[in-house]
Amino acid sequence: MAVVFDQQIRAGGGYQQALNAALLARELPPSLVEVVYFTTLSENVGTLLKFGIKADLIQISTVSKVFIYFRRLITEPRLLNLVKKIQRYSPIEKILTKHKIDLAYSVSPSSWPRDLEEINYITTVWDLSHRDDPEFPEVRWGCQLEARDKKYWAVLPRATAIFVDSELGKKNVVHRYGIDDERVYVMPFQAAATTRKSISSDAPSIDVRAKYNLDVPYVFYPAQFWPHKNHVYLLEGLRALEERHGLRVGAIFSGGDQGNLDHVKSLVSKMHFEDRVRFIGFVDNEEIPELYRQSVALVMPSYFGPTNLPPLEAFELDVPVLYSDKAGLRDQVGDAALLMDLNDPGSMADHLTNLINESQLRIRLTKAGRERLNYFDSVDRLGILKRVIDDFRWRRQTWR
């Protein structure tokens, strides 16, 4: 089985979740399957090596990329068979065939499996937010909605198995793309491997507020600057917190610009929050746990779900969570988070006030967060993966 890891580290939560999936595959017994790792990005070779995984680099030439593009446009079977007589395999399938791969596993929602015509594959779906929230520019601009739909229509029906993050995610895949229920498996997100590792780490702590020159408590929000991440709501919530309750709290935003950073910065200036809002970009994995631990709370007013990684990381580090009150998202956290009405920043302000003034609330939330993590950890992810592979192995014996 080829495990293909193709996420950029700057993809944020997506990168971490793909890495978790890749590390899980390493635990598969060799009596069941021989796992071979590949990556499409040279920087990931070193990353995987840090975890003891040797990965081969898949390099596709520009000419091959052009060939892939035009090959995908061919849908008429007779014409496609004619092309296959000229060149039987797509470039990526040719590489995997040389390694005698029987089954490929895409650990992220990538489009490359659509180019596998003979090799079977497992694929991943993290969300279908382009259907849930089609109003956002990152969905509408550049025909992204149509492009994502086209990818899923091409990839999902031919998949041996599809891994999703939640029951709602499974329901959406089955309903929207007509996939058989028994081919879709729920594999809940986990906190980033580096965050889990930091729990037992003896690495020296940093003083976050001193490093970033903050003289007020802060909330933390690790998210790329997409409109759907809703940084604007968080800023409005901080303003309501001061106007309603007289409390001055700052914010630290980590993550890269996806076109919305200037808009958020302009609002910070308009609200005169320059003294208490920090934009720190991408930071080392080792610093992330301290950014969580020293915050008042993780505040994540994202529109997209149904699940996200930061709440799990906050639970792991005993940090309270304020989260969007939306279908799927509320199911992810259960009673372990304070849910925000995305049409009312005052709800965020009220939750923060209660969190600051009531020490027992913080204790209750962190305890509930731990219990929520235990619930997700009880899911036998490795068992699910083994079952999928074992079922495929029996089928695979029926042909040469």
ABEGO torsion letter per residue (X at the ends): XBBBBABBAAAEAAAAAAAAAAAAAAABBAAABBBBBBBABAAAAAAAAAAGBBBBBBBBBAAAAAAAAAAAABABAAAAAAAAAABABBAAAAAAAAAGBABBBBABBBAAAAABAABBBBBBBABAAAAABAABAAAABGGAAAAAAAAAAAAAAABABBBBABAAAAAAAAAAAGBBAAABBBBBBBBBAAAAAAAABABBBBBAAAAAGBABBBBBBBBBBBAAAGAAAAAAAAAAAAAAAGBBBBBBBBEBBAGAAAAAAAAAAAAGAAAABBBAEBBBAAAAAAAAAABABBBBABABOABBAAAAAAAAAGBBBBBBBBBGAAAAAEAABBBBBAABAAAAAAAAAAAAABAAAAAAAAAAAAAAAAAAAABBAAAAAAAAAAAAAAAAAABX
